[in-house]
Amino acid sequence: MSQDNLHFGIFCLTNVPEWSNEREAVHKGIEQINLADKLGFEEAWVAEHNARRYGIISSAQMMLATVAGTTKNIRLGSGVTRLPMNHPLKTAEDFSLLDVISDGRLNFGIGKAYDLLEFQAYDIDPEERDERYQESFEIIMQGWKTGKINYQGKHFQVPGRGNQTEEINLMPRPIQEPHPPVYIMVSQTEESLRYAAREGFAFVLGQMPTWDHMAHLVSVYREEARSAGFSYDAIDANIARSSQLKAIHVSDDRATAAKEYEEGLMWYLSILSNRAKVGLGLTELSFQDYVDKGAILLGSSDDVAQQLEDYKKATGIGGLVGWFDAGSQPQEQVLRSMTKFATEVRPQLTSRDSSVETARA
C-alpha cells in the first residue's frame, strides 16, 4: 500500500479506432506498462477480448508475460480473464507460469464474460456461462492450492478420458501462496460484488455512473462480507486492496484536458455495449455529462489532485485504475498525462495525508 493510502494502476484495453491500427495499439500498451512501472504505479491491468475493435488482446497472459520481463515492481493483472471461454487447466498453467516469470507479481482478475459474439466465436452456449465460470474457478484453485487436479464436473473433467492417470500435476506452481490474489471484476451486476464479498476477495469496479453509486456498492460489499462472517479488519483490508476503473487525463488546464481527451473517449462510449461494460449504463450522454457525474477525472494537476481527494472521501475505496488511453489517445499525450499524474498529482495527495496525520498526532 502506498503511503498516501491510495494505490494506482493503469488500464490497457487496446482500442483500435479508425485513426489507429492493431500493431500500434498493442505496442502502445506495452510502452505504457513499462512507463507505469518506472513512474511507481502499483498495478497494470490488461483487458481480454476478441473479434472487437474495442479490445484486441485475446490472451491477457500473453500480453502480461511480455511486460513481466521488462518491468520490476508493478503488479500485473488480468482485467479480466474470461473463465468460461478457456479450459481451466490451461488457464491455471498459464497464470502459474506468469506468476513465476514475474517473480510473484500476478493479480488474477476474473470475470464471466458478457459479449454474445465472443461466446459464439468459441462455440460456447451463453446459458452455460455461470456453471462454466464456477467449475473453472474451482479447478484453478484446486491446482494452485494443492499442486494437483482431480475434478469431474458437468463441463470440465480434469483429467479427461484415458487411463494414464487419475490426477494431473500442476506445473509450475505459482510463487504466491496459497495462490495469487484473486480480484472479482464488477461492471454491471451487484451479484458479482456480493460474490466477491462472500468469498473474501477484493474487487475492481467499473466506472459507475456517480460517486454516490460507487459509495453504495462499497457499503453493499461491507454488509455482504459481514453476513458471510468476515471480520471488520478483513473487510477493511480487502476494500483497501480494491480499486475502481476511472477515465483520467491530466493536462495544463481543464479546458485543454477536455479538448484533448473527448474524441477518443466518446468514440469508445458511442457503442452501447461499451457503456454497459464499464458500468456507465445504456443511456447515451454527452462528454460534459460524464464530466459532471464524476465519471471522468480531468484537468490540471491541481484539479485532478483535488478530485481524487474528494473521490477518496466520498467512496472509501482504496485504489484507482487510471484509463489514460480511452479510445486510443495520442501516445505522446498518454505518456505525458501519466507522467504528470505520477510527478505532480500524487505528491500532492501524499503531502495532504501527511499533514492530516501530523495534525492528529
SEDRENMI-106624 format. One record per residue (C-alpha): x, y, z. Coordinates in steps of 0.1 Angstrom, whole numbers, plus 5000, padded with zeros to 4 digits. Layout:
% SEDRENMI-106624
XYZ/...
***
This chain:
% SEDRENMI-106624
500050005000/501350344991/501950605019/499150825005/496750545012/495650524976/497250284952/497150354915/497150144884/496750184846/494250004824/495149874789/492249794766/494049824732/491250014713/491650034675/489650324661/489950434625/492950654633/494950374648/496050014638/496449684656/500249694659/500250044672/497549954698/499549664712/502849834713/501250144729/500049924758/503449774763/505150114764/502550244788/503049954812/506849994811/506550364819/504050304847/506550074863/509250344862/506850604875/505850404905/502250294896/501449984916/499349794891/498749744854/495549574842/495149424808/491749354793/490949034774/488649044743/488548914708/486848994675/486149354685/487949674676/487449804712/489849544726/492049314706/494049124733/492648774733/495048644759/495848874788/498548634800/500548674768/500449054770/501449044807/504248784801/505649024775/506049304801/506949074830/510549064818/510849434812/509349564845/510549524880/507949634906/504549684891/501949414897/500449264866/496749204865/494249034841/491349264838/489649024832/490448664824/487148534809/486948204828/484048044807/486048104775/489147904784/489947554795/490747584833/493847364833/495347584806/494347894825/495847764857/499147664840/499547994820/498948214850/501148004873/503948044847/503248414846/503548444884/506948264882/508148484853/507148794871/508648674905/505248684922/503648994908/500448844894/496948984902/494348734890/491348924879/488448714868/485048764851/482248574835/482348754801/479348924786/479748964749/477548724730/479748754699/482648614720/480648324731/479748244695/483348284684/484348004708/481147804702/480147834739/476547844749/476048164770/473447984791/476347774804/478348084814/477748074852/478347704855/481447704834/482748004854/482347834887/483747494876/486747674860/487447874891/487247564914/489647374891/492147664891/492047704929/492447324934/495547324913/497147634928/496447534964/497447164962/499547124930/497246854918/493846854900/491246584900/487946734891/484946584873/482346844866/479446894842/481547104817/485147024826/486946704835/490546704846/492046464839/489946374808/489346044791/492045784793/493845554817/497245734821/496545904854/493845984880/495146334887/497146604869/500146764885/500147144880/503547264869/504947514876/503247614909/502747984914/505148164936/502548344957/501048144985/498448004989/497748144955/497948474936/495448724949/492048704932/490149014921/486549004910/485849254882/482449424886/481049634857/477349564856/475749344883/475749384920/475749004924/479348984913/480249224940/478349014966/480148704954/483448874960/482348974995/481148625004/484448464991/486648725008/488148864975/489049214966/487349374936/487849624908/484749824899/483849974865/483450344860/479950364876/477550654869/478250854900/480350864931/477250814953/476650484934/480250384940/479950454977/476650254978/478449954963/481249974988/478649965016/476949664999/480249484999/480749555036/477249435045/477649115025/481049035038/479849085074/476948855068/479448595055/481348615088/484348825079/485849055105/485849435101/489649425098/489549175070/486849365052/488749695055/491949525042/490049395011/488449735004/491949895007/493249654981/490349714958/490049974930/487750144906/488450204869/488350574861/488950754828/491551014836/493651284818/496051534833/496951834812/497752204815/494152314825/490652174824/489752314790/492852174774/492351844791/488751814779/489651914743/492451654742/490551364757/487051394743/487351244709/488850914719/486650854749/483450944730/484450704702/484550424727/481350524746/479350574714/478950194714/476050104737/477649774749/480849954758/479050194781/477549894799/480849724800/482549994820/479450054842/478150374827/474650244818/472850234785/471850594781/473950794757/475251114774/477451404763/481051434772/480251714797/477551494813/480251234821/482551504835/479751644856/478951304870/482551244880/482950954856/485951134842/488751294862/490551564841/492151894843/495452044856/497551854882/495952064909/492451994896/492951624895/494551614929/491551784944/489151554926/491051244939/490951374974/487251424971/486851084955/488650904983/486451075009/483251004990/483750644981/486150505008/487850274983/491550204983/492650244948/492150394913/492850224880/493550514856/492350474820/494750724804/494350584769/490550564765/489650524728/493250534717/494550874726/497751004710/500650814727/502751124735/499651274752/499050954772/502650924784/502751294793/499451264813/500850954832/504051144840/502251454852/499951234874/502951054890/505151354895/502651634901/499351484912/500351204935/502851404956/500051644965/497951364979/500951234999/501651585012/497951635022/497751295040/501051365058/499651695070/496551535084/498551265103/500751535117/497751735129/496251425145/499451355164/
***
